[in-house]
């Protein structure tokens, strides 16, 4: 079909608007990337306005990776992400599989309770009181246990399990398999796409743990990378925050605070940027598969 003049103008305007939005989105990321690799001397001479450095440098990255504070925060974030994602996938998948079996006693009541959690949120104070009563204040597990699962993810994964052929389970039972064996050797291998998608959701959430870390963690030695990054970004010198040294003085010359901040932002984003391409093929398929049941 031949496009009218109005359609052509409309498409041209759409393309122009999308290009402008793309530039607005990319420019801050480009600036962060460029500043993080700018030679400290050049950055100081140009007073921070660098669009393309004449001399590239890894000084900011070397400095950050040489400080025990930054390395410790990275290790804590990695620990929380790996352990939290693993436990969350175990809890979510087993819970969803149990709810998908109609013979489960109390199944309808549990589904209603899950739906209730989607409609009502207890808020910050009740959550804090629960964590405090469990003696998890200033404990790394406070960043994992309160958010082990998500009601919406349980419902989506349950719907995925609902669409699995019942004949598979019946055939396995005839062969003498238990529910656990069926789940472990039949259901999980068929759910790789769904597990990969929800695993990515959980991993991003745990890696970006920030607000709960501020609420429950008082010891700077147990800060996650996001909390450390936040303190670096709001502190003009990146040397102290709340009387606690963030990045200790070393024998090598300290780069400008702005280049350190940008390098920290890049380092904090790299793990997710590395993981996502490997899970991208499972992403849309895993989320939508079974989410709509006819």
N, C-alpha and C positions, 0 to 999 in steps of 0.2 A: 504494500500500500504506500502511496505517495504521501509524504508528510506535508502538512500545510505550513504556511509561513509562521503561524502562531506556534505550532509544534517545534519548528526549528529555533525560534527565538526562545521558547521555553527551555529547550534542551541546552542552548548556549548559556542561558542564565544559570541553569542548574550546574553546568560544568564549571562556570566561573566561580560560583559560590562555593562549590566543593573544593576547588583549587585554593581559594582564599582560606577556607577552614583548615585544609591540609597544611598550608604554610604556617598558619597560626599555631597549629598543633606541633609541627616539627621544629619550629624555630627554638623554643625553649630547650628541647631535647638536644638539638644541635649545639646550642650555646653551652649547655652543661658538659657535653662530650668534648668540645673544643677547649674550654677552660681547664678541664681536668688534665689535658695533655699539653697545655701551654707551659713553656719554660718559665719558671718563677721570675727570673730577671726580666724577661720580656713583658710578663703580666704586670709587674710593678711599674715599669717604664710607661706602658700604655694606660695605666690607671684602671685596669679591669676591662677595658673595651677591646675585646679580641674576637674577630670574626674568623680569622684563619691565621694560626701562628706561623711565624717564620722558622721557629725552632721548636720541635716537638720534644717533650720530656716526660719521663716516667717518675720524676722526683716525688710527686704527690702520692702516687701509688706505692712507691718504695717506702716512703715515710709511714703511711698508714699501715702497711703490711708488716712493718718492723716494730710497731707498738703492741705491747701485750694487751692493752685495753681493747683495741680494735679486734685483735685476733680472738680474745676471750668472748667478746660480744658476738662475733661471727660463729664461733663454736656453739654458743648457747642457742642462737637462732637455728643453726643446723640441727642441733639435738632436738629442740622443740618441734621442728618441722618434720624430721624423720620419724620420731617416736609418736608424735601427735597424729600424723597422717596414717601411719600403720595402725594405731589403735582405733582411730576413727573409721577406717575402712572395715576393720574387723567388726566393730560394734554395729555400724550401719548395715553392712551386708548380712550379718547373722540376724539382726533384728528384722530387717526387711524380708528375709527369707522365711522367718517364722511367721510373720504376719501374712505372707502370701499363701500359707498352708491353711485351708479352711478347717482342718481338724484341731487347730490350736485353741485351747480353752481360754476364754476371755479375749479373743481376737478383736471383736467389735468394740469392746470397752477401751482397749489399748489404742485402737485407731482413733477413737473420739478424743482420747487424751492427747494424742499427737496433734490432731487438728486444733485442739485448744491451745497448744503451745504456739501455733502459727498465728492465732488471733490475739493472744495476750502475752505481753512481755513483763516479767516481774519488775524490771528496772534495776538500776545500779545498786541501790542500798540493800535490797534483799539478796542480790547476788554476792555483795561484799560480806554480808552477815553469814551467809552459808559458807563462803570460803574461809572466813575467820573461825567459825565453829569447827571446821574440819582441820584447823591448825595448818592451813596452807599459805598463810601470809608469809611472804619472803621465801616462798618455795617455788621452784621451777614448775612443779606439777600443777600449780595454780593456773598456769597458762594453757594446760592441756585438759585436765579432768572436767572443768565446768563446761567445756565446749566440745566434748567428745563426739557428739553426733548432732545432726540437724534434722528437724522434723520434715522439712521439705525434701531433703535428699532421701530420707527413709521412704517417703511416699513414692517418689519417682523410681527408686530401686525396687520397691515392692511391686509396682506396676510392671516393671521389666520382668521380674520373676513370675508374675501372673501369666505372662504371655508365653512362658516356656511350656512345651508339650507335657501334659500329665503322664503320657505314656512312658516317657523317659524314667520318671520316678517309679512308676508301677513296675517297669521291667527290672529296675535295679532292686526293688524290694523283693521281687520273685527270686532274684539271685542271692538274696540274703543280706543286702547292704543295709546299714543303719542310716538314720537321717543325717548323721554327721558325715558318713562316708559319701552319701549322695551329694551333700552340699560341697564337700571338699573336692571330690573327683569328677563330678558331673556339672554341677551348677556353676562353680567358680570359673572353670576353664571356658564355659560358654558366656561368661559375663566380663571378659577381659576389657571390652570396649567401655562398658559402663563403669567398671572399677577404675580404668585409666582416667576417664573424664572427672569422676567425683574425687579421685585421688589428686588431680590437678587443682580442683576447687579447694580441697582441704589444705594442700601444700601451700598455695598462695595465701590462704587465710592465716596459717600458722607462721609462715615466713614474715608476713606483714604485721605480726602481733605487736600492738603498740599501746592501745588504751588499757587493756587488762594488765599489761606489764607495769604501766604507771600506777595503777590502782593497787596491785598486789605485791609488787617488788620494790623494796626500799633500799636494798643493798646494791650500790652501783656495780659491784663485781658480778651481779647476776642480771644486769641489764641485757636486753636483746639488742640486736644491731639497729633496729628501728628506733629504739629509745635513745641509744647513743647518737644516732644520726640526727635525731630531733634536737638533742642538746647541743650538737655541733652547729646546727643551722641557726639556732636562736642565740648562740653565743658569739660575739664578734671576734674573740681571740682564739676560740677552739682550744683553750688551754684549761679553763676552769669552768665549772658549773655547779652551783650549790656547795662550793668549798671543796669539791672533789676533782682531782686532776683527771681529765679525759684522755689526753694524749701527752704522755710524759716527754720531757726533754731528752733528746738523744745526742750522740756525738755529731751526727750529720746535721746540716743546716735545715732549719724548719722552713718549709715552703709557705707561701702566703695562705692565710686562712681560707680565702675564697676557693683557691684551687684544691685545697684539702676537702672542702665541703662537696665540691663537684665530683671529685674522685670517689668520695664515700657514697654518693648517690649512685654512681655507675656501678661500683662494687656491690651495692645492695640489690641492684636490679639484675645483675648478670645471672645468678642461679636460675631465676624464673625464665629469663630469656633463653637459657640453655635447655631447660627441661621442656618448655612448651612445644618446640618444633617436633620433638619425638612423640608427643602425645596428641598433636593436632589432628591426625587422621582418625583418632578415636573420639575426638572432642564432641563434635556435633552428633555423630552416630550414637555415642554412649549416652548423651543427655536425652535425646529425643526417642531413642528406641524404647518402646514400652511406655512412654509418657502419655500416649493417647491410646486408649483401649476401646475398640469398637464393640 
